[in-house]
Amino acid sequence: MTTDLRRPSRTFTIRQLCLEFDCTPRALRFYEDKGLLNPAREGLNRVYSYKDRARLQLILRGKRVGLPLAEIRELLDLYGIDGGAQQASRSLRKFQERIEALETQKLDIDGAIGELKGACELLQKRLSETRPDLLPRAADYDQLLRHRLDGVEHSAAK
C-alpha cells in the first residue's frame, strides 16, 4: 500500500487568499500579470492551488523584507530545480545581501534620529530662554503664567 504524500487537491478562491493574507484582489491580479502566480480558471473565476498559495506566501514575505519583485520571481523560478539546492543557495545570498542593506539603513536611521534629537534639545533650550510661549505645550505654559500673575485660572479659550 503506497501513501500519496502530495498535498491534497484543495483549491482556494481569490477571496479566501485575500482574507488569509490580508491583501487585495487587485494585488493578486497584479502578481498574476507579472507572472508570479498562475491560477487555473473555472469560467471567469480564478482557482488557486496549494502551489499558488505557497508562492503568494513567499511573495508577500519577500515584499515585507524589501525584495524587489524581479528578485522574488527569480527565486520562485528556481523552485524544483535540483531538489531546491539552487533556490536555497540563491535565497541565502539574496537574504544576506538584504540583511546588510537593512543594517546599513538602520545605522543611517539611528544617526539621523540622534541628530534630530540633538537639534530638538538645542532648539528647546534656545526657545525656553527667549520665547517659551512658542514651545510645544505653550498653552500649558501660558496657563501657568496667568495663574502665577493673578492667582486665577483662565480658560484656554480666551
Short mmCIF file of the C-alpha atoms (twelve columns), coordinates in Angstrom:
data_MODEL
# 
_entry.id   MODEL 
# 
loop_
_atom_site.group_PDB 
_atom_site.id 
_atom_site.type_symbol 
_atom_site.label_atom_id 
_atom_site.label_alt_id 
_atom_site.label_comp_id 
_atom_site.label_asym_id 
_atom_site.label_seq_id 
_atom_site.Cartn_x 
_atom_site.Cartn_y 
_atom_site.Cartn_z 
_atom_site.pdbx_PDB_model_num 
ATOM 1   C CA . MET A 1   0.000   0.000  0.000   1 
ATOM 2   C CA . THR A 2   1.576   3.265  -1.143  1 
ATOM 3   C CA . THR A 3   0.818   6.537  0.510   1 
ATOM 4   C CA . ASP A 4   0.441   9.662  -1.590  1 
ATOM 5   C CA . LEU A 5   2.451   12.351 0.212   1 
ATOM 6   C CA . ARG A 6   1.436   15.146 -2.128  1 
ATOM 7   C CA . ARG A 7   -0.771  17.965 -0.942  1 
ATOM 8   C CA . PRO A 8   -4.489  17.410 -1.197  1 
ATOM 9   C CA . SER A 9   -6.103  18.953 -4.239  1 
ATOM 10  C CA . ARG A 10  -7.824  21.662 -2.233  1 
ATOM 11  C CA . THR A 11  -8.216  24.926 -4.070  1 
ATOM 12  C CA . PHE A 12  -8.702  28.496 -2.932  1 
ATOM 13  C CA . THR A 13  -10.716 31.407 -4.242  1 
ATOM 14  C CA . ILE A 14  -9.286  34.873 -4.639  1 
ATOM 15  C CA . ARG A 15  -11.437 35.976 -1.712  1 
ATOM 16  C CA . GLN A 16  -10.108 33.234 0.579   1 
ATOM 17  C CA . LEU A 17  -6.484  34.133 -0.159  1 
ATOM 18  C CA . CYS A 18  -7.178  37.843 0.242   1 
ATOM 19  C CA . LEU A 19  -8.733  37.240 3.646   1 
ATOM 20  C CA . GLU A 20  -5.993  34.866 4.778   1 
ATOM 21  C CA . PHE A 21  -3.091  37.060 3.691   1 
ATOM 22  C CA . ASP A 22  -4.738  40.469 4.165   1 
ATOM 23  C CA . CYS A 23  -4.214  41.585 0.585   1 
ATOM 24  C CA . THR A 24  -6.470  42.843 -2.175  1 
ATOM 25  C CA . PRO A 25  -7.790  41.056 -5.253  1 
ATOM 26  C CA . ARG A 26  -6.028  43.737 -7.265  1 
ATOM 27  C CA . ALA A 27  -2.701  42.684 -5.732  1 
ATOM 28  C CA . LEU A 28  -3.297  39.043 -6.661  1 
ATOM 29  C CA . ARG A 29  -4.213  40.017 -10.216 1 
ATOM 30  C CA . PHE A 30  -1.073  42.185 -10.344 1 
ATOM 31  C CA . TYR A 31  1.098   39.236 -9.279  1 
ATOM 32  C CA . GLU A 32  -0.642  37.152 -11.924 1 
ATOM 33  C CA . ASP A 33  0.062   39.810 -14.578 1 
ATOM 34  C CA . LYS A 34  3.724   39.810 -13.528 1 
ATOM 35  C CA . GLY A 35  3.886   36.021 -13.908 1 
ATOM 36  C CA . LEU A 36  4.387   35.335 -10.212 1 
ATOM 37  C CA . LEU A 37  1.085   33.479 -9.808  1 
ATOM 38  C CA . ASN A 38  -0.655  31.280 -12.342 1 
ATOM 39  C CA . PRO A 39  -4.112  30.302 -11.084 1 
ATOM 40  C CA . ALA A 40  -6.332  27.952 -13.034 1 
ATOM 41  C CA . ARG A 41  -9.614  29.239 -14.414 1 
ATOM 42  C CA . GLU A 42  -13.116 27.956 -13.970 1 
ATOM 43  C CA . GLY A 43  -15.079 30.171 -16.293 1 
ATOM 44  C CA . LEU A 44  -14.240 33.702 -15.219 1 
ATOM 45  C CA . ASN A 45  -13.143 32.680 -11.720 1 
ATOM 46  C CA . ARG A 46  -9.541  32.231 -10.678 1 
ATOM 47  C CA . VAL A 47  -8.848  28.993 -8.813  1 
ATOM 48  C CA . TYR A 48  -5.667  28.952 -6.728  1 
ATOM 49  C CA . SER A 49  -3.836  25.737 -5.836  1 
ATOM 50  C CA . TYR A 50  -1.643  24.939 -2.827  1 
ATOM 51  C CA . LYS A 51  1.325   25.846 -5.009  1 
ATOM 52  C CA . ASP A 52  -0.200  29.256 -5.776  1 
ATOM 53  C CA . ARG A 53  -0.936  29.760 -2.076  1 
ATOM 54  C CA . ALA A 54  2.662   28.898 -1.136  1 
ATOM 55  C CA . ARG A 55  4.006   31.197 -3.860  1 
ATOM 56  C CA . LEU A 56  1.797   34.034 -2.602  1 
ATOM 57  C CA . GLN A 57  3.096   33.493 0.918   1 
ATOM 58  C CA . LEU A 58  6.692   33.725 -0.365  1 
ATOM 59  C CA . ILE A 59  5.893   36.788 -2.499  1 
ATOM 60  C CA . LEU A 60  4.433   38.625 0.485   1 
ATOM 61  C CA . ARG A 61  7.328   37.618 2.715   1 
ATOM 62  C CA . GLY A 62  9.810   38.852 0.129   1 
ATOM 63  C CA . LYS A 63  7.953   42.143 -0.230  1 
ATOM 64  C CA . ARG A 64  7.820   42.583 3.549   1 
ATOM 65  C CA . VAL A 65  11.621  42.408 3.775   1 
ATOM 66  C CA . GLY A 66  12.076  44.708 0.785   1 
ATOM 67  C CA . LEU A 67  12.987  42.332 -2.037  1 
ATOM 68  C CA . PRO A 68  12.080  43.637 -5.495  1 
ATOM 69  C CA . LEU A 69  9.507   41.572 -7.410  1 
ATOM 70  C CA . ALA A 70  12.135  40.673 -10.039 1 
ATOM 71  C CA . GLU A 71  14.294  39.024 -7.361  1 
ATOM 72  C CA . ILE A 72  11.281  37.279 -5.850  1 
ATOM 73  C CA . ARG A 73  10.398  35.899 -9.292  1 
ATOM 74  C CA . GLU A 74  13.977  34.737 -9.782  1 
ATOM 75  C CA . LEU A 75  13.847  32.801 -6.505  1 
ATOM 76  C CA . LEU A 76  10.416  31.337 -7.239  1 
ATOM 77  C CA . ASP A 77  11.523  30.209 -10.702 1 
ATOM 78  C CA . LEU A 78  14.308  28.127 -9.146  1 
ATOM 79  C CA . TYR A 79  11.790  26.031 -7.209  1 
ATOM 80  C CA . GLY A 80  12.025  22.343 -8.007  1 
ATOM 81  C CA . ILE A 81  15.381  22.515 -9.804  1 
ATOM 82  C CA . ASP A 82  17.939  20.061 -8.361  1 
ATOM 83  C CA . GLY A 83  15.908  19.392 -5.240  1 
ATOM 84  C CA . GLY A 84  15.807  23.067 -4.293  1 
ATOM 85  C CA . ALA A 85  19.566  23.456 -3.759  1 
ATOM 86  C CA . GLN A 86  19.905  26.308 -6.278  1 
ATOM 87  C CA . GLN A 87  16.885  28.070 -4.817  1 
ATOM 88  C CA . ALA A 88  18.269  27.698 -1.299  1 
ATOM 89  C CA . SER A 89  21.723  28.919 -2.342  1 
ATOM 90  C CA . ARG A 90  20.416  31.944 -4.252  1 
ATOM 91  C CA . SER A 91  17.925  32.757 -1.479  1 
ATOM 92  C CA . LEU A 92  20.671  32.641 1.136   1 
ATOM 93  C CA . ARG A 93  22.779  35.097 -0.882  1 
ATOM 94  C CA . LYS A 94  19.845  37.454 -1.503  1 
ATOM 95  C CA . PHE A 95  18.782  37.338 2.158   1 
ATOM 96  C CA . GLN A 96  22.315  38.055 3.383   1 
ATOM 97  C CA . GLU A 97  22.568  40.997 0.974   1 
ATOM 98  C CA . ARG A 98  19.224  42.299 2.212   1 
ATOM 99  C CA . ILE A 99  20.309  41.960 5.861   1 
ATOM 100 C CA . GLU A 100 23.432  44.018 5.112   1 
ATOM 101 C CA . ALA A 101 21.380  46.696 3.363   1 
ATOM 102 C CA . LEU A 102 18.858  46.851 6.221   1 
ATOM 103 C CA . GLU A 103 21.624  47.039 8.832   1 
ATOM 104 C CA . THR A 104 23.188  49.948 6.937   1 
ATOM 105 C CA . GLN A 105 19.796  51.668 6.748   1 
ATOM 106 C CA . LYS A 106 19.308  51.082 10.467  1 
ATOM 107 C CA . LEU A 107 22.646  52.753 11.247  1 
ATOM 108 C CA . ASP A 108 21.720  55.667 8.981   1 
ATOM 109 C CA . ILE A 109 18.316  55.992 10.633  1 
ATOM 110 C CA . ASP A 110 19.814  55.793 14.143  1 
ATOM 111 C CA . GLY A 111 22.293  58.522 13.184  1 
ATOM 112 C CA . ALA A 112 19.550  60.740 11.765  1 
ATOM 113 C CA . ILE A 113 17.416  60.245 14.878  1 
ATOM 114 C CA . GLY A 114 20.381  61.170 17.070  1 
ATOM 115 C CA . GLU A 115 20.997  64.345 15.060  1 
ATOM 116 C CA . LEU A 116 17.337  65.323 15.192  1 
ATOM 117 C CA . LYS A 117 17.139  64.732 18.956  1 
ATOM 118 C CA . GLY A 118 20.229  66.873 19.480  1 
ATOM 119 C CA . ALA A 119 18.768  69.639 17.330  1 
ATOM 120 C CA . CYS A 120 15.461  69.440 19.225  1 
ATOM 121 C CA . GLU A 121 17.262  69.799 22.561  1 
ATOM 122 C CA . LEU A 122 19.187  72.854 21.321  1 
ATOM 123 C CA . LEU A 123 16.040  74.453 19.911  1 
ATOM 124 C CA . GLN A 124 14.024  73.768 23.055  1 
ATOM 125 C CA . LYS A 125 16.772  75.268 25.190  1 
ATOM 126 C CA . ARG A 126 17.016  78.350 22.969  1 
ATOM 127 C CA . LEU A 127 13.244  78.843 22.902  1 
ATOM 128 C CA . SER A 128 12.872  78.280 26.650  1 
ATOM 129 C CA . GLU A 129 15.379  81.095 27.222  1 
ATOM 130 C CA . THR A 130 13.989  83.514 24.638  1 
ATOM 131 C CA . ARG A 131 10.383  82.637 23.701  1 
ATOM 132 C CA . PRO A 132 8.910   79.909 25.927  1 
ATOM 133 C CA . ASP A 133 5.459   80.791 24.594  1 
ATOM 134 C CA . LEU A 134 6.459   79.189 21.265  1 
ATOM 135 C CA . LEU A 135 7.400   75.843 22.774  1 
ATOM 136 C CA . PRO A 136 5.121   72.863 22.344  1 
ATOM 137 C CA . ARG A 137 2.631   72.830 25.194  1 
ATOM 138 C CA . ALA A 138 2.820   76.639 25.232  1 
ATOM 139 C CA . ALA A 139 -0.840  76.743 26.238  1 
ATOM 140 C CA . ASP A 140 0.100   74.895 29.441  1 
ATOM 141 C CA . TYR A 141 2.907   77.390 29.985  1 
ATOM 142 C CA . ASP A 142 0.553   80.293 29.302  1 
ATOM 143 C CA . GLN A 143 -1.950  78.901 31.812  1 
ATOM 144 C CA . LEU A 144 0.813   78.559 34.434  1 
ATOM 145 C CA . LEU A 145 1.950   82.161 33.872  1 
ATOM 146 C CA . ARG A 146 -1.590  83.522 34.110  1 
ATOM 147 C CA . HIS A 147 -2.119  81.593 37.325  1 
ATOM 148 C CA . ARG A 148 1.095   82.924 38.811  1 
ATOM 149 C CA . LEU A 149 0.375   86.504 37.751  1 
ATOM 150 C CA . ASP A 150 -3.091  86.882 39.133  1 
ATOM 151 C CA . GLY A 151 -3.708  83.690 41.079  1 
ATOM 152 C CA . VAL A 152 -6.767  82.950 38.958  1 
ATOM 153 C CA . GLU A 153 -7.251  80.085 36.493  1 
ATOM 154 C CA . HIS A 154 -8.008  81.320 32.966  1 
ATOM 155 C CA . SER A 155 -9.538  79.117 30.324  1 
ATOM 156 C CA . ALA A 156 -7.504  78.400 27.208  1 
ATOM 157 C CA . ALA A 157 -10.474 79.521 25.111  1 
ATOM 158 C CA . LYS A 158 -9.859  83.231 25.854  1 
# 
